[in-house]
């Protein structure tokens, strides 16, 4: 572990900064280095490596993507008992270190709550929030946790009660990721559009590597991530003042489209793009269109 001062950039193949409380926050850049800045928040299990196959799409759209590992995942240090609303402060510190004043955010899948938190907490800095296949607030009475696949619903319920209860679920996920079986095991439970995306070796390999990286420091970061979302986001969607773009596949079985439609109704400045025949992995099959909406 490096001994950098708070806010000091540490350069390597990946970047990191030292936060004010001493934690390290890891990130990787993609796309156009001088382009429109966008902070990318990965799925679960996932890491800053999620975005590797979309590098060219971001570059073509003139978007500078900074993909960030959440606390305890990948190369970022843990933050005990963290909440969803703790995340904007970490993102603001990274933006300050990179001399970025205003920026967009993109949350993919389980990264959605964290993108919404930034849009809510930093309307003066976040120019646009993009929600791609994003899980909605779990306490939404119309489109909450009851719509999720049963294993995920159970894992989140356990995490909300006590992180320790979710450890077996997370351990199984980590074991499959490390054995290289996670993409294969998930693919057969997804619609044909997602199976086709997983069929591209480059995407499957990248997502497998990202999942393995998620658990590099152990299981606790992924457990804490689930617990943070399960405990509630701490704000109302109706109070998000930032412009929001919603991208969602109509056949998404991981985060059903009812979640996206509820977010569209509740967020004041939301616009939605529903992909006919699309599944959960439209971030990879429609990367150029999504990036064009940012750039």
C-alpha positions in Angstrom: 0.0 0.0 0.0 1.3 3.4 -0.9 1.8 6.3 1.6 0.5 9.1 -0.6 -1.0 12.3 0.9 -4.8 12.9 0.7 -5.8 13.8 -2.8 -2.4 12.9 -4.3 -2.5 11.0 -7.5 -0.7 7.7 -7.6 0.2 6.6 -11.1 0.5 3.1 -12.4 -1.4 1.0 -15.0 -4.4 2.1 -13.0 -4.8 5.3 -11.0 -5.6 5.8 -7.4 -5.9 8.7 -4.9 -5.6 8.8 -1.2 -8.7 10.2 0.4 -8.9 12.5 3.4 -9.5 9.6 5.8 -6.5 7.6 4.5 -8.5 5.3 2.2 -7.2 4.5 -1.3 -9.7 5.0 -4.2 -8.8 3.1 -7.4 -9.9 4.0 -10.9 -9.0 3.4 -14.6 -9.5 5.7 -17.5 -11.0 4.9 -20.9 -12.0 6.7 -24.0 -11.0 10.2 -25.1 -8.5 11.5 -22.5 -9.5 15.2 -23.3 -13.2 14.5 -23.8 -16.4 15.0 -21.8 -15.7 13.5 -18.3 -17.9 10.7 -17.1 -17.5 8.7 -13.9 -18.5 5.1 -14.4 -19.9 3.0 -11.5 -19.7 -0.8 -12.1 -22.2 -3.5 -11.5 -22.1 -6.4 -8.9 -19.9 -8.3 -8.9 -17.8 -5.9 -10.8 -14.9 -3.4 -10.8 -13.3 -0.6 -12.8 -12.5 -3.3 -15.4 -16.2 -3.6 -16.4 -15.7 -1.0 -19.1 -12.7 -2.3 -21.0 -14.6 -3.5 -24.1 -16.3 -0.1 -24.4 -13.1 1.9 -24.7 -13.4 2.5 -28.4 -17.1 3.5 -28.2 -16.2 6.1 -25.5 -13.3 7.4 -27.6 -15.5 7.6 -30.7 -18.1 9.7 -28.8 -15.4 12.0 -27.3 -16.1 10.8 -23.8 -13.4 10.5 -21.1 -14.5 7.7 -18.8 -13.2 7.3 -15.3 -14.3 3.9 -14.0 -14.1 3.8 -10.2 -13.9 0.8 -7.7 -16.3 1.3 -4.9 -14.9 0.8 -1.3 -13.6 -2.6 -0.5 -13.9 -3.8 -4.2 -11.1 -4.1 -6.6 -8.3 -1.8 -5.7 -10.3 0.5 -3.3 -10.0 0.3 0.4 -13.1 -0.5 2.5 -15.3 1.9 4.3 -17.0 0.3 7.4 -20.8 0.4 7.4 -20.9 2.6 4.4 -24.1 4.0 3.0 -25.1 4.8 -0.6 -25.0 8.5 0.2 -21.3 8.2 1.3 -20.3 7.6 -2.3 -20.7 11.2 -3.7 -18.0 12.5 -1.3 -15.5 9.9 -2.7 -16.4 10.8 -6.3 -16.1 14.5 -5.5 -12.6 14.0 -4.0 -11.5 12.0 -7.1 -12.9 14.7 -9.4 -11.0 17.4 -7.4 -7.8 15.4 -7.7 -8.3 15.1 -11.5 -9.1 18.8 -11.7 -12.6 18.1 -13.1 -15.2 20.6 -11.9 -18.4 19.3 -13.7 -19.0 15.8 -15.0 -21.5 13.2 -15.9 -22.0 9.9 -14.1 -23.1 6.5 -15.4 -24.4 3.6 -13.2 -24.7 0.2 -14.7 -26.9 -2.3 -13.0 -26.0 -2.3 -9.3 -24.1 0.9 -9.9 -27.4 2.7 -10.5 -28.1 3.6 -6.9 -24.7 5.2 -6.6 -25.2 7.3 -9.8 -28.6 8.4 -8.5 -26.9 9.4 -5.2 -24.4 11.6 -7.0 -27.1 13.2 -9.1 -29.1 13.9 -5.9 -26.2 15.1 -3.7 -24.2 17.1 -6.3 -26.6 18.9 -8.7 -24.1 21.7 -9.0 -21.4 19.4 -10.4 -23.2 16.5 -12.1 -24.4 17.6 -15.5 -26.1 14.3 -16.4 -26.8 10.9 -14.8 -27.1 7.9 -17.1 -28.8 4.8 -15.7 -28.1 1.7 -17.7 -30.0 -1.5 -16.8 -30.1 0.1 -13.3 -31.6 -1.6 -10.3 -34.3 0.7 -8.8 -34.7 1.6 -5.1 -35.5 -1.7 -3.4 -38.2 0.0 -1.2 -40.2 1.3 -4.2 -43.7 0.0 -3.6 -44.5 -0.3 -7.3 -41.2 -1.7 -8.6 -38.9 -2.7 -5.7 -37.1 -5.8 -4.5 -40.0 -8.1 -5.1 -39.3 -7.9 -8.9 -35.7 -9.1 -8.6 -34.7 -12.8 -9.4 -35.2 -14.9 -6.3 -31.5 -15.6 -5.5 -30.6 -11.9 -5.7 -33.7 -10.9 -3.7 -32.8 -13.3 -1.0 -29.1 -12.2 -0.9 -30.1 -8.6 -0.6 -32.7 -9.3 2.1 -30.0 -11.1 4.2 -27.5 -8.3 3.6 -30.1 -5.7 4.8 -30.6 -7.7 8.0 -27.0 -8.3 8.7 -23.9 -8.4 6.4 -22.8 -11.6 8.0 -25.9 -13.4 6.8 -25.1 -12.6 3.2 -21.6 -14.0 3.4 -22.5 -17.5 2.1 -24.3 -16.0 -0.9 -21.3 -13.8 -1.7 -18.8 -16.6 -1.1 -20.6 -18.7 -3.7 -20.5 -15.9 -6.2 -16.8 -15.3 -5.6 -16.0 -19.0 -5.9 -17.8 -19.1 -9.3 -16.0 -16.0 -10.5 -12.6 -17.2 -9.5 -13.2 -20.6 -11.2 -14.1 -18.8 -14.4 -17.7 -20.1 -14.4 -19.7 -17.0 -13.5 -20.4 -15.8 -17.0 -21.4 -19.3 -18.1 -23.7 -19.9 -15.1 -25.4 -16.5 -15.5 -25.8 -16.7 -19.3 -28.2 -19.6 -19.3 -30.6 -17.7 -17.0 -30.7 -14.6 -19.3 -32.6 -13.8 -22.5 -31.2 -14.6 -25.9 -29.9 -11.0 -26.4 -27.7 -11.4 -23.3 -26.6 -14.9 -24.2 -25.4 -13.4 -27.5 -23.4 -10.7 -25.7 -21.8 -13.3 -23.5 -21.0 -15.3 -26.6 -18.5 -12.6 -27.6 -15.3 -13.9 -26.1 -13.9 -10.4 -25.5 -16.9 -9.3 -23.4 -17.2 -12.6 -21.5 -13.4 -12.5 -20.7 -13.6 -8.9 -19.6 -16.6 -9.4 -17.4 -15.1 -12.5 -15.9 -11.9 -10.6 -15.1 -13.9 -7.7 -13.6 -15.7 -10.1 -11.3 -12.5 -11.7 -10.1 -11.0 -8.2 -9.5 -14.1 -7.3 -7.4 -13.1 -9.9 -4.8 -9.3 -9.2 -4.9 -9.4 -7.9 -1.3 -11.8 -10.5 -0.1 -15.6 -10.7 0.3 -16.4 -7.9 2.7 -16.4 -5.1 0.1 -19.0 -6.9 -2.0 -21.0 -7.7 1.1 -20.9 -4.0 2.2 -22.0 -2.9 -1.3 -25.1 -5.1 -1.1 -25.9 -4.1 2.4 -25.6 -0.4 1.5 -28.2 -0.7 -1.2 -30.4 -3.1 0.8 -30.6 -0.5 3.6 -32.1 2.1 1.4 -30.6 5.0 -0.7 -31.5 7.8 1.8 -33.3 10.2 -0.6 -36.3 10.4 -2.8 -36.1 10.0 -6.6 -38.5 13.0 -6.8 -35.7 15.2 -5.3 -33.2 14.5 -8.0 -32.8 17.8 -9.9 -30.1 16.6 -12.4 -31.0 15.5 -15.9 -31.2 11.7 -16.1 -31.1 9.4 -19.1 -32.5 5.9 -18.6 -31.4 3.1 -20.9 -33.1 -0.3 -20.3 -33.6 -3.5 -22.2 -37.3 -4.5 -22.5 -36.4 -8.1 -21.8 -34.1 -7.4 -18.9 -34.6 -10.3 -16.4 -32.0 -9.1 -13.8 -33.5 -5.7 -13.2 -37.0 -5.9 -14.8 -38.1 -3.0 -17.0 -40.8 -2.0 -14.4 -38.0 -0.6 -12.3 -36.9 1.6 -15.2 -40.4 2.8 -15.9 -40.9 3.7 -12.2 -37.7 5.7 -12.2 -38.8 7.5 -15.4 -42.1 8.4 -13.7 -40.5 9.6 -10.4 -37.4 11.5 -11.5 -38.4 15.0 -12.6 -36.0 15.4 -15.5 -35.8 11.8 -16.7 -35.9 10.7 -20.3 -36.0 7.0 -21.2 -34.6 4.8 -24.1 -36.1 1.3 -24.0 -34.3 -1.2 -26.2 -36.7 -3.5 -28.0 -35.5 -7.1 -27.6 -32.6 -5.9 -25.3 -31.6 -7.7 -22.2 -29.5 -6.7 -19.2 -26.2 -6.2 -21.1 -27.2 -3.3 -23.3 -24.2 -1.4 -22.0 -22.1 -3.7 -24.2 -24.4 -4.2 -27.2 -25.4 -0.5 -27.4 -22.3 1.2 -26.1 -21.9 3.5 -29.1 -25.5 4.9 -28.7 -25.2 5.3 -25.0 -21.9 7.1 -25.2 -23.2 9.3 -28.0 -25.9 10.5 -25.6 -23.1 11.7 -23.2 -20.7 13.2 -25.7 
